[in-house]
Each structure stands twice: as structure tokens, then as C-alpha cells.
Amino acid sequence: MTGAPALAKVAVLISGRGSNMQALAAHAGDAYEIVVVASDKPEAAGLAWALQAGLPTFALSPRGIGKQAYEAALDAALREAGAEWIALAGYMRLLSDDFVARWRGRIVNIHPSLLPKYKGLDTHARAIAAGDAEAGCSVHLVTEELDGGEVLGQARVPILPGDTPDTLAERVLAAEHRLYPAVLADMVRR
């Protein structure tokens, strides 16, 4: 008799409120489980939510210890939790090339644009200023190039007359919450 396939073990990295982490947690259990929620900001609101939800957490600020020591501690915490995959969910710190290389092909990120357009920050303002008819979000593999890895899935959101970066961001975030869990589940099943 064979049981259900083992769930992929995912670490979720956040820097703020963790709304995408919450969306991933809401869909956990079919293809993946969250084994730790980690943050570079010990005061991140998402950590409190994760604790209330019964998820293990790890928090450490790189201030005062440097990037190399911070990433070594983060890597050790993820491995101790048994993580096989990393999902960046509003994690606002660039990972070093060495860290990315250690987890190559197993780090995914959600980005609020239709990549390859608008890598980096201020994506909604840039899409509106360009006169684009649509914006959206992309889930991609993380590589050493900022927002440059293979795109695994996208969701499109129309830019409406009178949209501001904030109103567009709200609609794109709702699309992110639907897209990210589905793409992550598909990715870990490969």
C-alpha cells in the first residue's frame, strides 16, 4: 500500500506583513508544507501572523553582523527546518550570488510586474507612466540577476483609467495571492 506523495518542504522569506506568505499558507497541504517563515526584520508583522498560525519562525537582522554572517545563519536555519525550497514573499533583501548558488533552481519569487518589464521597484508607477494597458505579476526562479530568472507563471491585470500606483497595486496583489500558491504547487511537483 502506498501513501500520498510526500509534501515538499518550503521556507517562506518575508520582510513585512506577509500577505503572500498567508496566501501560500492557506493553500499548503496538497503539494507543499511550510516548514519555517524567516525574516530579515524581527519586527515584521508577518512573523506574528505565522506564530499565531502555528508556523515555525526565524528572525534575524543583518544589521551589525553583515550580509555574509546573516546569510550563513539564514541558510543554517532553513536547512535545520528541513527546507527543500525557498519562496520569497515580499522579502526585500537581495540575496548574494553565493546564497543563490547554494539553492539554485529551488528559490522562487513573486514580482509585481509582467517580467521582463519593470524589474526592481516602483513597478506600478512605471507601468502607469509608460501608458501600458495592463500590468500584473510574475512568479520566477531566482538567479543572480535581479528579477531575471525563468518566468514560471503570470497573471495580467488591466490598468484602469484613473488608476494610481496604490489602486493598481491593490488589484495586482489580489492576483499575486491567487497565482503564487498555484505556481509553487506546480513547481514542487515537477
C-alpha positions in Angstrom: 0.0 0.0 0.0 1.4 3.4 -1.0 0.7 6.6 0.8 0.2 10.1 -0.6 3.3 11.6 -2.0 5.4 13.5 0.5 4.8 17.2 0.7 7.6 19.5 -0.5 9.2 21.4 2.4 9.1 25.1 1.8 10.7 28.0 3.7 9.0 31.4 3.1 11.0 34.5 3.4 9.3 37.8 4.3 10.2 41.4 5.2 6.8 42.8 6.1 3.2 41.9 6.7 3.4 38.7 4.8 0.2 38.7 2.8 1.7 36.4 0.1 3.0 34.1 2.9 -0.5 33.9 4.2 -1.8 33.0 0.7 0.8 30.3 0.5 -0.1 29.0 3.9 -3.8 28.9 3.0 -3.0 26.6 0.1 -0.4 24.4 1.9 -1.1 20.7 2.4 -1.7 19.5 -1.2 1.8 19.8 -2.7 3.8 21.6 -0.1 4.1 22.4 3.6 5.7 25.5 5.1 8.4 24.4 7.5 9.6 27.8 8.5 8.8 31.5 7.9 12.0 33.6 8.1 12.5 37.3 8.1 15.3 39.8 8.0 13.2 42.1 10.1 12.4 40.7 13.6 9.5 43.2 13.9 7.8 42.1 10.7 4.1 41.8 11.1 4.0 38.6 9.1 6.0 36.8 11.8 3.3 37.4 14.4 0.7 36.0 12.0 2.9 33.0 11.3 3.4 32.3 15.1 -0.4 32.5 15.6 -0.9 30.1 12.7 1.5 27.7 14.4 4.3 28.0 11.8 7.9 27.9 13.0 9.7 31.2 12.5 13.2 32.5 12.3 14.1 36.2 12.5 17.5 37.9 12.4 18.5 41.4 11.3 21.7 41.6 9.3 22.5 45.0 11.0 25.6 44.7 12.9 26.6 41.3 11.7 27.0 41.8 7.9 25.5 40.1 4.9 27.8 37.1 5.0 27.1 36.2 8.6 23.4 36.9 8.2 23.1 34.6 5.1 25.1 31.9 6.9 22.7 32.0 9.8 19.7 32.1 7.5 21.0 29.1 5.4 21.6 27.1 8.6 18.1 27.9 9.9 16.4 26.9 6.6 18.4 23.6 6.4 17.7 22.8 10.1 14.0 23.3 9.3 14.4 20.7 6.5 13.5 23.2 3.7 13.9 21.9 0.2 12.5 25.1 -1.5 12.5 28.8 -0.7 9.6 31.1 -1.6 10.4 34.8 -1.4 7.2 36.6 -0.4 7.8 40.2 0.0 11.4 39.6 1.0 13.1 42.9 0.3 16.7 41.9 0.6 18.9 41.0 -2.3 20.4 37.5 -1.8 24.1 37.1 -2.6 25.3 35.1 -5.6 26.7 32.5 -3.2 23.4 32.0 -1.4 21.5 31.8 -4.7 24.1 29.2 -6.0 23.6 27.0 -2.9 19.8 26.9 -3.6 20.0 27.0 -7.4 16.7 26.1 -9.0 14.9 25.9 -5.7 14.2 29.6 -5.0 11.1 31.2 -6.4 9.9 34.8 -6.1 6.7 36.8 -6.8 7.3 40.1 -8.6 4.6 42.7 -9.2 5.1 43.2 -13.0 4.8 41.3 -16.2 8.5 40.4 -16.4 10.7 41.1 -18.2 9.1 44.5 -17.9 9.8 46.6 -14.8 12.4 44.7 -12.8 13.1 46.1 -9.4 11.0 48.6 -7.5 8.1 51.1 -8.3 6.6 48.7 -10.9 3.1 50.1 -10.8 4.1 53.7 -11.2 6.4 52.8 -14.1 3.6 50.8 -15.8 1.2 53.7 -15.5 3.7 56.3 -16.6 4.5 54.2 -19.7 0.8 54.2 -20.7 0.6 50.4 -20.5 -2.9 48.9 -20.9 -2.1 46.1 -18.4 0.1 45.3 -15.5 0.3 42.1 -13.4 2.6 39.8 -11.6 5.1 37.1 -12.3 6.4 34.1 -10.4 10.0 33.4 -11.4 13.0 31.4 -10.5 15.6 33.4 -8.6 19.0 33.8 -10.2 22.0 36.1 -9.6 20.3 38.6 -12.0 17.7 40.8 -10.3 14.2 39.5 -11.4 15.9 37.8 -14.3 15.2 34.1 -13.8 12.8 31.9 -15.8 9.2 33.1 -15.6 7.0 30.2 -14.3 3.7 31.9 -14.4 2.0 35.3 -14.8 -1.3 36.9 -14.1 -2.5 40.0 -16.1 -4.4 42.9 -14.5 -5.9 45.8 -16.6 -4.7 49.3 -15.9 -7.9 51.3 -15.5 -8.5 55.0 -16.3 -7.6 57.0 -13.2 -5.5 54.2 -11.6 -2.9 55.3 -9.2 0.1 53.1 -8.2 -1.8 52.3 -5.0 -5.1 51.3 -6.7 -3.2 49.2 -9.2 -1.1 47.6 -6.5 -4.2 46.5 -4.6 -5.6 44.7 -7.7 -2.2 43.2 -8.6 -1.7 41.9 -5.0 -5.0 40.1 -5.2 -3.8 38.4 -8.4 -0.5 37.5 -6.7 -2.4 35.8 -3.9 -4.1 33.5 -6.5 -1.1 33.0 -8.7 1.7 32.2 -6.3 0.2 29.2 -4.5 -0.7 27.6 -7.8 2.7 28.1 -9.4 4.5 27.0 -6.3 2.5 23.8 -6.1 3.1 23.1 -9.8 6.9 23.8 -9.4 7.4 21.4 -6.4 5.5 18.6 -8.2 7.9 18.6 -11.2 
